[in-house]
Amino acid sequence: MAHAKTSYVCLPCRASYKQPYDRDRERICPRCAQPLIHVGSAFAAPRRRDTQAWRTLSVLLHAGIRFHKSCCGGPGYRPRTLSEVRERMTYARRSGEPFARALVRYEVPASPPRG
């Protein structure tokens, strides 16, 4: 039985590759020879010329957020624009919520919780 393919990205090249998953094998970008980042099987790459979307993706990946499927569907909410990222970063700073958790919030409360 063939293994399902998953996505890997190269941020400097703004390129995405579907390859079989292998935990023990490091994937290398065929363009720049840098290591690829495993992003998950529910990932949809933005167009190469969409620099804003790639910057948003870079913030998500550096925060440790990936695009893995769950038992009930896709990976859940992920911000698509830098303004959505900024809004969630501001909320995380004000509320004390971990940055990665704030980034995957579907909605940001109007004011941070009082504790």
DOTOR-584443 format. One record per residue (C-alpha): x, y, z. Coordinates in nm, 2 decimals. Example, Ala and Ser with C-alpha at 12.3 -4.5 7.8 and 13.67 -1.06 7.14 Angstrom:
2
{{1.23,-0.45,0.78}}
{{1.37,-0.11,0.71}}
// end
This chain:
115
{{0.00,0.00,0.00}}
{{0.14,0.34,-0.10}}
{{0.19,0.60,0.17}}
{{-0.02,0.92,0.15}}
{{0.17,1.23,0.05}}
{{0.21,1.53,0.27}}
{{0.33,1.89,0.20}}
{{0.67,2.03,0.25}}
{{0.76,2.40,0.19}}
{{1.07,2.61,0.13}}
{{1.01,2.96,0.26}}
{{1.30,3.13,0.08}}
{{1.20,2.99,-0.26}}
{{0.82,3.01,-0.19}}
{{0.78,2.66,-0.31}}
{{0.57,2.37,-0.20}}
{{0.62,2.00,-0.26}}
{{0.40,1.69,-0.20}}
{{0.61,1.39,-0.09}}
{{0.56,1.07,0.11}}
{{0.61,1.13,0.48}}
{{0.92,0.98,0.64}}
{{1.01,1.10,0.99}}
{{1.37,0.99,0.96}}
{{1.45,1.15,0.62}}
{{1.53,1.52,0.59}}
{{1.38,1.68,0.28}}
{{1.60,1.92,0.08}}
{{1.47,2.20,-0.15}}
{{1.57,2.11,-0.51}}
{{1.61,2.49,-0.59}}
{{1.82,2.62,-0.30}}
{{1.93,2.30,-0.11}}
{{1.79,2.43,0.22}}
{{1.59,2.19,0.44}}
{{1.22,2.18,0.37}}
{{0.96,2.23,0.65}}
{{0.69,1.97,0.69}}
{{0.36,2.15,0.70}}
{{0.10,1.87,0.68}}
{{-0.14,1.71,0.44}}
{{-0.41,1.97,0.47}}
{{-0.19,2.25,0.34}}
{{-0.28,2.46,0.03}}
{{0.01,2.67,-0.09}}
{{-0.04,3.03,-0.19}}
{{0.08,3.15,-0.53}}
{{0.45,3.21,-0.55}}
{{0.41,3.58,-0.63}}
{{0.17,3.64,-0.33}}
{{0.44,3.77,-0.09}}
{{0.19,3.87,0.18}}
{{0.05,3.52,0.20}}
{{0.40,3.37,0.22}}
{{0.49,3.62,0.50}}
{{0.18,3.51,0.69}}
{{0.27,3.15,0.64}}
{{0.62,3.21,0.76}}
{{0.48,3.36,1.09}}
{{0.25,3.06,1.14}}
{{0.53,2.81,1.07}}
{{0.78,2.98,1.30}}
{{0.51,2.98,1.57}}
{{0.50,2.60,1.53}}
{{0.16,2.59,1.36}}
{{0.11,2.32,1.10}}
{{-0.17,2.20,0.87}}
{{-0.25,1.85,0.97}}
{{-0.59,1.69,0.91}}
{{-0.79,1.59,1.22}}
{{-1.04,1.31,1.25}}
{{-1.33,1.56,1.18}}
{{-1.18,1.74,0.87}}
{{-0.91,2.00,0.81}}
{{-0.66,2.16,1.03}}
{{-0.90,2.42,1.17}}
{{-0.88,2.80,1.15}}
{{-0.55,2.96,1.02}}
{{-0.51,3.33,0.96}}
{{-0.47,3.42,0.59}}
{{-0.36,3.78,0.61}}
{{-0.10,3.98,0.80}}
{{-0.37,4.20,0.96}}
{{-0.54,3.88,1.11}}
{{-0.20,3.78,1.24}}
{{-0.14,4.12,1.39}}
{{-0.48,4.12,1.56}}
{{-0.41,3.79,1.72}}
{{-0.06,3.89,1.82}}
{{-0.20,4.20,2.00}}
{{-0.46,3.98,2.17}}
{{-0.19,3.74,2.29}}
{{0.03,4.02,2.43}}
{{-0.26,4.18,2.62}}
{{-0.42,3.86,2.75}}
{{-0.11,3.65,2.82}}
{{-0.24,3.37,2.60}}
{{0.04,3.17,2.42}}
{{0.11,3.32,2.08}}
{{0.05,2.98,1.89}}
{{-0.29,2.94,2.06}}
{{-0.40,3.29,1.98}}
{{-0.30,3.25,1.61}}
{{-0.55,2.96,1.57}}
{{-0.84,3.14,1.73}}
{{-1.13,3.17,1.49}}
{{-1.25,3.49,1.66}}
{{-1.06,3.73,1.89}}
{{-1.25,3.86,2.19}}
{{-1.31,4.23,2.19}}
{{-1.12,4.27,2.53}}
{{-0.88,4.03,2.70}}
{{-1.01,3.81,2.98}}
{{-0.96,3.95,3.33}}
{{-0.78,3.72,3.56}}
// end
